[in-house]
Amino acid sequence: MRRTELQQYLNELLQVERIRDYCPNGLQIEGRQQIYTIVTGVTANQALIDKAIALNADAILVHHGYFWKNEPEIITGMKQRRIKALLQADMNLFAYHLPLDVHPELGNNAQLAKVFGWPQPQVLASVEPQGVVMHCELPEPVTSQQLGTHISACLSRALTVRIDSPQPIQRIAWCTGGGQGFIDQAAVAGCDAFLSGEISEQTTHSAVEQGMAYFAAGHHATERYGIKALGEHLAEKFGVTHHFIDIDNPA
């Protein structure tokens, strides 16, 4: 497929124009026109670029790309080496941040619910953009210890933090990545537990004082699934070759 065709399809699928973000969504680095092989990964770090070059990929598609607000505008050091490698390889870089988080089927939050087997995830309507926080009712109440064990097993890694609650958990809300600040909205909505990728100092106090269980499961670990699902979707729809490359990150 052509680069412009892929760009238009992704922008429409992920409804880029309706979401205000901290970075440009879509094509960030222009490469060759024809795309046969796509590499997906969470972050466009040097290791992912090197592996994509080794696979002779035509495009890299990530959740965390470049040109974030408030970052230095100059292209030196690490940023220069990454961009230089992409330009020398004539490789396209596409990045989708919040639009990928909130997509109702392929998004990080929706895909994480599938990984955990959580039924009928719903949007937490009090949070914008819609879909950045989701919640569901578990079929049966569980303890925070049981839920923590399940989350850890599904992600194949230890939790960063688990804050237990004495009450049974049946309604849980979650936001992948750095969504720990939404714990208060989840509490107002009557959730028994909240999960995010990262934790901040104040998150602990919010959980304890509002009687909630809380789980920090890793920014990278909770955001592996949306970009992988998006790549698989493109391969099925357009017949391109897709490789998901997981560059592990303990954070």
C-alpha positions, 0 to 999 in steps of 0.5 A: 500500500502507499504511504498516503493510503496508510496515513489516511486510513489510520487517521480516520480509523483513530479519529485523530482530528477529534482529540487534543494531544501532547504530540503530533499524531500520524506520520512523523518521519517521511520515508519511502512511498510503498509500504510492504512491511510494518514493524509495531512497538510501544516506543520508537527507541533506537533498539526498535529502529535497529530491529526494523532496519534489520527486517527491511521494514518500510514503516514503524508504527508506535504509541510513543513517537517524537516531538512531545510538547515542552521537549527541546526543539533542537535535534541533537544527541539521542534524538539526532541519532534516531532520526538520522537512522530513520532517514538513512533507511528511508523508513516511515515513522507513524505514531498514535498516542491518545487516539490509540489509547481510547479506540473502543476496539483496538485501543490500549484500554480495550485490549487490556480488558481482553488480556485480563478477561474483563467483561463488557468494558465501558467508558468512564463518562466523566473523563475526557477524551472519552475512553481514556478511562474504562471500567467494568463489573467483574462477574464475581467479587474478588479480593485485592490479593486475588486480582493482583495475582491475576493481573501479574499472571496475565502480564507475565511480570510482577506488579510495580505496586499493589495497595490492598483494600479489605473490601471485596472488589467487583467494579474496577476502572483502569487507564493504561500508561501514565493514568494514575491521576484518574484514580479520584474520578474512579473513586467518585464513580464508585469503583472498588479498584483502579489500575494504571501503568504508573504510580505517583506519590499522591496515588497511594494516599488517594487509594488508602483514604478512599478505601480503594485497591490500587495496582500499578502494572507498568507503563510499558506492560499495560500499553503493549497490546493496542499497537500490536492489535493495530498492526495485526488489523492492518495486516489482515485488512491490507495484506502487509507483513507485520512484526510486533517487536517488544523491547522490554522496559521495566517501567 
